[in-house]
Amino acid sequence: MTVLDRWVRRVAEHPPPGPFRARFWRSPLRGPWFTAVLSVALLPGITLMFLTGLASYAAYNPNLAPGNDTTPGKGLLGSWLPTWPAGPSWLYWVNQGVHVTLGLVLIPIVLAKLWSVLPKLFEWPPARSLVHLADRASLLLLVGGAVFELVTGVMNIQYYYAWPFVFYQAHYYGAWVFIAAFVVHVAFRLRRLVTALRARSVIRELRTPLSATRPEPPDPDHLVSPDPAPPTISRRGALGMVAFSSLALLGLSVGQTIGGAARSTALLAPRGLQLGSGPNDFQVNKTAAMAGIGPVDDSWRLEVNGAVSKLFSRAELLALPQHTARLPIACVEGWSTGVQTWTGVRLADLADLAGAAPDDQLFVESLQRGGGFGTVTLSAGQVRAADALLALRVNGADLSLDHGFPARIVVPAIPGVHNTKWVTGMTFLVG
Amino acid sequence: MSAMARRESIQLLALLAGFAVAGYAAIRLLAGNPVGIGAWFVGSAVIHDLVLFPLYAGLDAVLVLLLRRYPALACVGGVRWLNYLRVPAVVSALLLLVWSPLILQLPTAFHAASGLSDQPFFRHWLAVTVVLFGLSAATLTARIATKPEDAA
């Protein structure tokens, strides 16, 4: 044995005081079964978060035109995504409602899971082998990634941009860093998860009161305390508290996604406030004042470019065949306007007037200056969708300035900000 | 090669593959502001593990220790009240943690962007908190009332 070996062994056998010593951790609830129950909830939950997140990213059609792409350097992390469809109309609404609301619901479960495995952070020795060291490094990506995604998501839906980065890039690339670590983590713990779950009956555990709560038997991962304190809460009580916290977050926010009368139940979500009962009294992503739009007068003209170029006044647009569509607008932030009744000119009709080809895309420009999403490129499928409109009226009234007067885009199933407001130019382009 | 060693090599390979994908994404994540973004990423884990966890676990441990030291205080009407405090406190604290930007009116852009008032969130959180503690107190009272005398 070399001097180095002896020294390493000495350090390994003498953990520093405090959390590095197993007896520091005394909760009688920690154990493989308790952790496994939380993991069983997180596994499908996190998978769904990743998939809805990826779908939300694809919904911006980043591969259609450079202007749609908030992550031009994405490379293999999305260049293969297909073009987003123009329906069913609830597609983005449901996707984004699930992504944001589920994210909120998972927060208590993630925190409980981290609580259940926290002694592992202070494992001693810090690394037993190369594999162990690599595994622990991947846990930094896993935990850092999970908390980073939750924190950036939660801050973004509250308009709290207190970070030194662009949200879209950070949240998207952060998700890929996380999911890489997550897949490996799950793959090498799935068997342990199944074993741990089989060790105890869920039904029996739900019938076990505090007076009968005992620690789990010692486990090879040392999650179970070697010196457990008397329990102060049953396992069912602790899990119930986590579930109740998730339900509270769900119940106090989902109304902003559903809209209508349910909106008032979203007491703490950003878009839980009702605006009124008028035809234009529904949620606005960006007010006219915020977008730097002053009053728009009769001199406004819409420039439509295709094989031919035309200028339209609002009266001329109103004189064209009008189509009415009942569509929701859903924001990436998870809230929705609920279904509104939009009236205007079909994008397909405008395409025909401009002499556009059936597979032409549409580049839309807004009067909005500065800020994000003043322009968008829509796919040929979106342009030709039956309910894709240049809307002039909503719920039987003229659009208000906040909702995009004199004219705005409304297309089924696209992210809210792509329904461009205060439209000033439309150019049909070969895709 | 033993089964254990084989398993370890496979795990090492999988971890390296995971790092390759994560690294590919991390290069893109960190582009522009490596220090700032890296600090937020690592800081997320550090703040949870070394600030948030010690804070809530410490508060709970102090409470539990006090009740263990003074057992007479731990019961009211023969019922242990600790969890009737824990549950509403945990839910209320979580709601505050998640919605703190709006509750504390930190985002400057919220009103300008949405046209909505940013005033009611603190009031709503307070009301929800009062209801949570109220429901918990009512449940505790019901428990005390229905408790058999001999078990007290």
Boltz contact constraints between the chains, C-beta under 6 A:
constraints:
  - contact:
      token1: [A, 73]
      token2: [B, 28]
      max_distance: 6.0
  - contact:
      token1: [A, 108]
      token2: [B, 94]
      max_distance: 6.0
  - contact:
      token1: [A, 118]
      token2: [B, 53]
      max_distance: 6.0
  - contact:
      token1: [A, 121]
      token2: [B, 49]
      max_distance: 6.0
  - contact:
      token1: [A, 131]
      token2: [B, 8]
      max_distance: 6.0
  - contact:
      token1: [A, 131]
      token2: [B, 11]
      max_distance: 6.0
  - contact:
      token1: [A, 131]
      token2: [B, 12]
      max_distance: 6.0
  - contact:
      token1: [A, 134]
      token2: [B, 15]
      max_distance: 6.0
  - contact:
      token1: [A, 138]
      token2: [B, 15]
      max_distance: 6.0
  - contact:
      token1: [A, 138]
      token2: [B, 18]
      max_distance: 6.0
  - contact:
      token1: [A, 141]
      token2: [B, 22]
      max_distance: 6.0
  - contact:
      token1: [A, 143]
      token2: [B, 45]
      max_distance: 6.0
  - contact:
      token1: [A, 144]
      token2: [B, 41]
      max_distance: 6.0
  - contact:
      token1: [A, 144]
      token2: [B, 42]
      max_distance: 6.0
  - contact:
      token1: [A, 144]
      token2: [B, 44]
      max_distance: 6.0
  - contact:
      token1: [A, 144]
      token2: [B, 45]
      max_distance: 6.0
  - contact:
      token1: [A, 147]
      token2: [B, 44]
      max_distance: 6.0
  - contact:
      token1: [A, 147]
      token2: [B, 45]
      max_distance: 6.0
  - contact:
      token1: [A, 147]
      token2: [B, 48]
      max_distance: 6.0
  - contact:
      token1: [A, 148]
      token2: [B, 41]
      max_distance: 6.0
  - contact:
      token1: [A, 148]
      token2: [B, 44]
      max_distance: 6.0
  - contact:
      token1: [A, 151]
      token2: [B, 44]
      max_distance: 6.0
  - contact:
      token1: [A, 154]
      token2: [B, 98]
      max_distance: 6.0
  - contact:
      token1: [A, 158]
      token2: [B, 101]
      max_distance: 6.0
  - contact:
      token1: [A, 158]
      token2: [B, 102]
      max_distance: 6.0
  - contact:
      token1: [A, 158]
      token2: [B, 107]
      max_distance: 6.0
  - contact:
      token1: [A, 159]
      token2: [B, 107]
      max_distance: 6.0
  - contact:
      token1: [A, 159]
      token2: [B, 109]
      max_distance: 6.0
  - contact:
      token1: [A, 159]
      token2: [B, 110]
      max_distance: 6.0
  - contact:
      token1: [A, 159]
      token2: [B, 113]
      max_distance: 6.0
  - contact:
      token1: [A, 160]
      token2: [B, 101]
      max_distance: 6.0
  - contact:
      token1: [A, 160]
      token2: [B, 106]
      max_distance: 6.0
  - contact:
      token1: [A, 160]
      token2: [B, 107]
      max_distance: 6.0
  - contact:
      token1: [A, 164]
      token2: [B, 33]
      max_distance: 6.0
  - contact:
      token1: [A, 164]
      token2: [B, 36]
      max_distance: 6.0
  - contact:
      token1: [A, 165]
      token2: [B, 33]
      max_distance: 6.0
  - contact:
      token1: [A, 165]
      token2: [B, 37]
      max_distance: 6.0
  - contact:
      token1: [A, 173]
      token2: [B, 25]
      max_distance: 6.0
  - contact:
      token1: [A, 173]
      token2: [B, 28]
      max_distance: 6.0
  - contact:
      token1: [A, 173]
      token2: [B, 29]
      max_distance: 6.0
  - contact:
      token1: [A, 174]
      token2: [B, 29]
      max_distance: 6.0
  - contact:
      token1: [A, 176]
      token2: [B, 25]
      max_distance: 6.0
  - contact:
      token1: [A, 177]
      token2: [B, 22]
      max_distance: 6.0
  - contact:
      token1: [A, 177]
      token2: [B, 25]
      max_distance: 6.0
  - contact:
      token1: [A, 177]
      token2: [B, 26]
      max_distance: 6.0
  - contact:
      token1: [A, 180]
      token2: [B, 18]
      max_distance: 6.0
  - contact:
      token1: [A, 180]
      token2: [B, 21]
      max_distance: 6.0
  - contact:
      token1: [A, 180]
      token2: [B, 22]
      max_distance: 6.0
  - contact:
      token1: [A, 181]
      token2: [B, 18]
      max_distance: 6.0
  - contact:
      token1: [A, 181]
      token2: [B, 22]
      max_distance: 6.0
  - contact:
      token1: [A, 184]
      token2: [B, 14]
      max_distance: 6.0
  - contact:
      token1: [A, 184]
      token2: [B, 15]
      max_distance: 6.0
  - contact:
      token1: [A, 184]
      token2: [B, 18]
      max_distance: 6.0
  - contact:
      token1: [A, 188]
      token2: [B, 11]
      max_distance: 6.0
  - contact:
      token1: [A, 232]
      token2: [B, 64]
      max_distance: 6.0
  - contact:
      token1: [A, 232]
      token2: [B, 82]
      max_distance: 6.0
  - contact:
      token1: [A, 233]
      token2: [B, 83]
      max_distance: 6.0
  - contact:
      token1: [A, 241]
      token2: [B, 87]
      max_distance: 6.0
  - contact:
      token1: [A, 241]
      token2: [B, 90]
      max_distance: 6.0
  - contact:
      token1: [A, 245]
      token2: [B, 91]
      max_distance: 6.0
  - contact:
      token1: [A, 245]
      token2: [B, 94]
      max_distance: 6.0
  - contact:
      token1: [A, 248]
      token2: [B, 91]
      max_distance: 6.0
  - contact:
      token1: [A, 267]
      token2: [B, 124]
      max_distance: 6.0
  - contact:
      token1: [A, 268]
      token2: [B, 99]
      max_distance: 6.0
  - contact:
      token1: [A, 268]
      token2: [B, 124]
      max_distance: 6.0
  - contact:
      token1: [A, 273]
      token2: [B, 116]
      max_distance: 6.0
  - contact:
      token1: [A, 284]
      token2: [B, 115]
      max_distance: 6.0
  - contact:
      token1: [A, 286]
      token2: [B, 113]
      max_distance: 6.0
  - contact:
      token1: [A, 287]
      token2: [B, 115]
      max_distance: 6.0
  - contact:
      token1: [A, 290]
      token2: [B, 112]
      max_distance: 6.0
  - contact:
      token1: [A, 290]
      token2: [B, 113]
      max_distance: 6.0
